[in-house]
Amino acid sequence: MSTPSKMGAGNSAGPLLPGIARGLSLAAAPTFAVMAALSASDPAADMICSMGGMPMHGASAFSGMAAMYGLMSLFHVGPWLRLMGGEGGFRRS
């Protein structure tokens, strides 16, 4: 009895997993950017992050959740930079 040495070997879903992973990594940055724009445009969306459910007076539109989503979008832009840089995405091992 032999055991497959690689994860997904002998499994029909094995070849699909790298494509799915690449798609998810490319979807992260735009998704977080849209979420940042939506939470910046709707003050009610930021209610969960303000103290006691009361909106913070004098707070900028880019505080709370909008800032967090903006930062998350920046942190997940790496796959897009690799794609635009001509690397062609991820290397297969």
N, C-alpha and C positions, 0 to 999 in steps of 0.2 A: 504494500500500500504506500503510495507516494503522496506527499503533501505539496501543494503549490508553494513555490518560493516567493511569489509576489502576490500582493493583495489584488483580488479581482481576477487572477488567473483561473481559467476554467469557468468564468462567470460571464454571461453575455453582456452584463452592464459594465464590465471592466473598461472597454474602450470608450464608453460614453463619459466616464467620470472626469477625465481631464477637460473635456469640452464644457461640461457642466460647471466645473470649478472655475474655468476661465470666464464663462458667462457671468457667474455670480460675482467674481472679483471686478469685472467691468461694470456691473450694475450698481455696485455700492456707492461710488462717488456721485453719480447723478441722482441717485435716490436720496442721499443725504442732502444734496444741494436743493432739491425740490422741497424736502421737509424743512430746511432752513428758511427758504422763501415763504412757504406757507405759514410757518410759525411766526415769522417777522411781520407778515401782513395781517394776521389775525390776533389781536391782543388776547382774546379769550383762550387761544390755544396755549398761552403761556401761564395760565392761571395755576396749573399744578406746580409750577416752579416758584411761584411767588409765596411770600410768607403768609400763612393762614388763609390762602385763597384770595387775598386782597391784592389788587394790582399795585405794583411799586410806583410811586409818584416820581416823575422825572426820569424814569428809566428809559433807556434807548430801545429802539425796536430790535436791536441786535444784542439783547441781553438774555440770559436764561437759556431756553431751549434753542433759540435761533443761533446763538453763539456756539452751543454744543454741537448742533448739526453741521454748522459751517466748519468747525474744526474737524469733525469726523469726515466730512467730505474731503478736506485737504489731506488728511492722513490716509485716505483710500484712493488717492489720485495716482499712485505708483504704477498700477497696471496700464492706465491710460498713457502715462509718460513713456513707458516701455513700448507700447503699441505705436505711438506717434514718433518715437525715436528710431523706428525702423528695425527694432529687435524682433518684431513679429510675435510678440507675446511671450509665452513661457517656453522654456527649454524642456524637452522631454528627456527623461533619463533612461 
